[in-house]
Amino acid sequence: MEIEYADLSVVGHREENQDRVAVAAGDHAVLLMAVDGMGGHSDGAAAAEAARESLLVSFWQQTHPLLDPLGFLHLAIGRAHEEVVALGTKVAPELRPRATCAVCLVQGGVAYWAHVGDSRVYLLRGGATVRRTRDHSHVEQLLRDGVITEAEVHDHPMRNYVECCLGGDPILPEMTVGRRLALQPDDVLLVCTDGLWANIPDEEMGVVWRGRPRLRDTLQELCKVAVQRAAPHSDNTSVAVLRFVR
């Protein structure tokens, strides 16, 4: 498996970066992740760091390639949830650290992904967004029900209300685990927090990857545009990307 990858996280106009992003690349499997500490709760950065570290430990403890990729994603996110829950055992429920996350596993020319909340995974092909995760949010439900359009999502007053997350309640949160998806040469997989996708529409997210642009340069430009469009109140903006060569 031949791949290229890069990641980037910028603070935007916030005082603290509560996002965490990583790419764990082994010889036979790669895991991309984006975790967003929820700013409306205490210790969002600690929640994101705990989830990130837990996901990395889960990945590196496995033999690669993984025999049960979807099972791995479910268990790994469950363990990350437990780690974030543990941070808040001594504080009131409304103050407990929380985070959203999106993860994507690639091995053998196949992608598997999972997410909780409104951090996203995108599959970009031929300059278009051909698949993306659907947020666990009130606004996403309105979109599915036809109450609002895709164009109205980005400015909706309830855009930041997520319906499930890591941390808080010990009960395992709702998560979406995608099915096996075969990759084609030059496919791009992208995981990001809402600081990016809230300011980069789906069609634009695909177009910028048309051809074979340099991954690091393109990430820097994407994040710069996202921050500028949301100025002077831009969020933390974080993204990890992988190009499947062959």
N, C-alpha and C positions, 0 to 999 in steps of 0.2 A: 504494500500500500504506500503510494507516494502522495504526500500532502504538504501544504504550506499553512502556517498559522501565525496569528498575532493577537494581541489584546491591548486594551487601553482603557483607563479610567480617569476622568477629569472631575474636579470639584464643582465646576460651574460657578454660580454666584452664591453658593452656600458656604457657611463657615466651616463645615466639616464634610469630608467625604465618607458617607455611610454605605457606599457601594463596595462590593468586592467582586473581582473577576479573575479567572484563571484558565489556563490550558494545561492539562496533564497529558503528556505525550509519551506513550510507551512504544515498544517495537511493533506491537500488534493491535493496539487499541489507543484511542485518544478520547479524552473527556473535556468538553468545554463547559464552563459554568458562569453564570452571572447571578449575583445575589444583591438584593436591595434592602438595606436596613430601613425599616419604616420610620420616617422622621417624626410622626405623630406620637411615638412611644419613646420611652427612655432607652438609652444605650443601643440605638439603631446600628451603630458601627460595630459594637460588640456582638450583636446578633448576626450581622452579616459575616463577620470574621469567624465566629463559631461554626456557622453553617458551611462556609467555604472550607475550613480546615477539616470538618467532619467528612465532607464529600471527597476531599483529596485522600484522606486516610482510607476511606472505603474503597476507593479506586485502586490505590497502590497495594492494598491487602489482597487483591484478587489476582488470580492467574489469568494472563491475557493470551489469546482472546477469551472473553467471558463466555461461559456456556449458556447462561440465561441472562441476556442483556436487559430485558424488560423487568425481570425479577430483581436484578441488581439495582436498577433505577428506583424501583419502588422501595426497596429496603434501605438504599443509601439516603434517599430523601427522608424516610422515616427516622433514621438515625440522626440526621441533621436537625430534624424537628425536635427530637429529644434533647439534643445539646442546647438548642436555643431555649426550650422550655426550662431547662435547668438553671439558666441565667436569671430567671424571674421568680424562683420559688419563694423568695423572701420579700417580695413587693406585692402591692395590690394588683388585682387582675388587669385593671385599666392601664397600669404602668409597665407591664411586663414587656421585655424586648420582643420584637417581631421582625420578620423579614419575608420577602418574596424571593423566589428563585426559579431559574430555568437552567436545565442541563441537557447536553447532547453528547451521546456516545457514538463514536464512529469506529467500526472495525470491519475488515473484509469487504470494503466497498459498500457498506450498509450503514445507515444512520438510524438511531433510536433516540427519542427525546422524551422529556417529562418536564412539567412545570407546576408551580403553586403560586397563585396570585397573578400579577400583571407583568412580571418579567417574561420575555418572549424568546422563542426560537423561530428563525426564518430559514427557509430553503430558497435560494436564489439561483435561477438558471436562465442562461441566455438573455440576461438583462431584465428579467422579470421576477417578481415574487410569486412563486408557484405554490408555496405552502407556508403557513405560519400558525403558531399556537393561538388559541382563543382564550382571552383573559378570564380569570375568575373574578368578575367585577359586575356591578350593577349596570354600568354603561354597555358592557359587552352583551348582557342579556337584552337590553333595550335594542341594540343593533340587530341581534338575532330575531327579535320579535317584530322588526320592521318599524319600530317607533321612531328611531333616528337613523340617519344615513352615516356612512363611513366618514364623510367629510365633517359631520357634526360631533364625532367622538372626541376630537382633539381639544375642542373648546367647551365641552360639556361641564357644567359646574360639579358634577359628581364623578368626574373622570378618575379621581384618586381614591375612590372608595372600593377597596377590594373585599371579597367575600370570604377568602380563606388565606392563610399564611402559615409560615413556620413560627413556632413559639406561641406564647400565651396559654391557651387551653391545652392540657396534656393530650387530649384526644387527637388521634392522627388526622390531619387536615385533608380535605378533598384535594386530590392531585389528578392531573391528566397525564397518562402515560401513552405515548403514541405507538403506532405500529411500525413494523420493520419497513424501511424505505430504501430501495436500491438507489445508489448514486450514479451519476453520469460524469464523464470527464469535464472538469472545470465548474462543476457545481460548487456553490458557496454556501456554507452553513454559518449562521450568525446567531449568537445569543446576546441579549442586551437587556438593560433596565429601561424603565419608562422615560428616563431622561433623554434617551435617544429616540425611541419610536414615537413619542408624543410630538416630536418636531420634524420627523422625517416620514412622510406618507409611504404606504406600502409600495406604490409604483416607483417612487423615487429611490427607495431602498434597493430595488432591483437594478435600476438603470445605472447607478454608480459603479456596479460591479461588472458591467458589460465589458467584454474583452478580458484582459488579464492585468488589471492595474496592480501596482505594488500594495500589498496588504497594509503595511504600517502607514504608508502615506495616505491611503484611502480612509483608514480609521481616523487619522488625525483630522482630515478634512471633514468627515462626517460629524465628528464630535464638535468641531469648531462651528459648523453650520447650526447644529442643534442648540448649542449654547447661545449663539448670536440671535437665533429666532426667538428664544425664550427670555432674552435679556429684558430687564435687569433682574429677573427672578428665575433664572435657569436652575434646574435641578442637577444633582450629580448625574453624570452621563458615562455609562460604562458598556463596553462591548468586547466580545471575543469572536474571532472569525477563523474559519478553516476553509481552505480551497482543496477540494479533492482532485488531484491531478490524474491518478490512475490506480 
